[in-house]
Amino acid sequence: MTATFLIVGEALTDIVVDVDGARREHPGGSPMNVAVALSRLGHDTHLLTRIGDDARGAAIREHLEASGVRLTSGSSVTAPTSTALARLDANGAATYEFDLVWDPQPVDLPGQVQAVHASSIGAVLEPGARTVRDILRRYRESATISYDPNARPTLMGDPESVRTEIEATIALSDVVKASDEDVAWLYGTEDVEGVVDSWRELGPALTVLTRGDEGAVGFSTSGRVQVSPVVVDAVDTVGAGDTFSAGILDALAAKELLGAENRTALAVLPNDEIADVLQRAVALAAITVSRAGANPPWSHELT
């Protein structure tokens, strides 16, 4: 089933530095990657972000247009486009340094959507974070709310200070996904599953923990569900978590579980159905891992 999505958050230029020092640039940003992934899967996807009127902004617009993402009119500004310097280690994992301004203008947003997704820096960096939360509150009356904290320590600062904001957004959400590394940093604990399970007490029906080569774990009123990873030859992990988030939403759309009217059905989703959702997300993320950069799959690539 095709759904209409609104994605809210940063789009920027990733400046990737390989382990051998080689540099390359391409469009990036966690929310933008989710928007691209959903659009490539055939969904009507709108993105509220902030990109400049420079060459980097033009490259982002071209990337979004090529993937079919609709950029909201308030997303373009007369300013430089934000950047993220991503340094890859020998395993392809990235660490980031940011040059980012986040003050989105929420004009001409779509009236009816089945789901709204927020993630990463855009949900915590002021002044834009307040705009993001206002949008989530507004759409919650009619849409499913999805959230990925996607921790960025170099911008988010002290984990104790940012946890309050993150938990406030979790409380507005129906579906929350985080990586084990994110949770360990945010809470300073090895019991990352316990944390993600406990988030349901704040309001979400489904919380999900990704565990790299250990697959993913989901928590709901039906209990705990774990799925195995899809093993591939990894090129790098850039955008894998974002594709996973898109995979969850794509699977829920296929099951006709998006929209506020389906909130009760989502809350009582049985374990085998949750496993289906997680397996879809794992499979899509594996494709992104198998190639360079945040390059999620198109629907025609899937079997």
Secondary structure as GFF3:
##gff-version 3
##sequence-region A 1 303
A	DSSP	beta_strand	4	8	.	.	.	ID=ss1
A	DSSP	beta_strand	12	17	.	.	.	ID=ss2
A	DSSP	beta_strand	23	28	.	.	.	ID=ss3
A	DSSP	alpha_helix	30	40	.	.	.	ID=ss4
A	DSSP	beta_strand	44	48	.	.	.	ID=ss5
A	DSSP	alpha_helix	55	67	.	.	.	ID=ss6
A	DSSP	beta_strand	70	71	.	.	.	ID=ss7
A	DSSP	three_ten_helix	73	75	.	.	.	ID=ss8
A	DSSP	beta_strand	83	88	.	.	.	ID=ss9
A	DSSP	beta_strand	94	99	.	.	.	ID=ss10
A	DSSP	beta_strand	115	119	.	.	.	ID=ss11
A	DSSP	three_ten_helix	120	123	.	.	.	ID=ss12
A	DSSP	alpha_helix	128	140	.	.	.	ID=ss13
A	DSSP	beta_strand	144	148	.	.	.	ID=ss14
A	DSSP	alpha_helix	153	156	.	.	.	ID=ss15
A	DSSP	alpha_helix	159	171	.	.	.	ID=ss16
A	DSSP	beta_strand	175	179	.	.	.	ID=ss17
A	DSSP	alpha_helix	180	187	.	.	.	ID=ss18
A	DSSP	alpha_helix	192	198	.	.	.	ID=ss19
A	DSSP	three_ten_helix	199	202	.	.	.	ID=ss20
A	DSSP	beta_strand	206	210	.	.	.	ID=ss21
A	DSSP	three_ten_helix	212	214	.	.	.	ID=ss22
A	DSSP	beta_strand	216	220	.	.	.	ID=ss23
A	DSSP	beta_strand	223	227	.	.	.	ID=ss24
A	DSSP	alpha_helix	240	254	.	.	.	ID=ss25
A	DSSP	three_ten_helix	260	262	.	.	.	ID=ss26
A	DSSP	alpha_helix	263	267	.	.	.	ID=ss27
A	DSSP	alpha_helix	271	289	.	.	.	ID=ss28
A	DSSP	three_ten_helix	299	301	.	.	.	ID=ss29
###
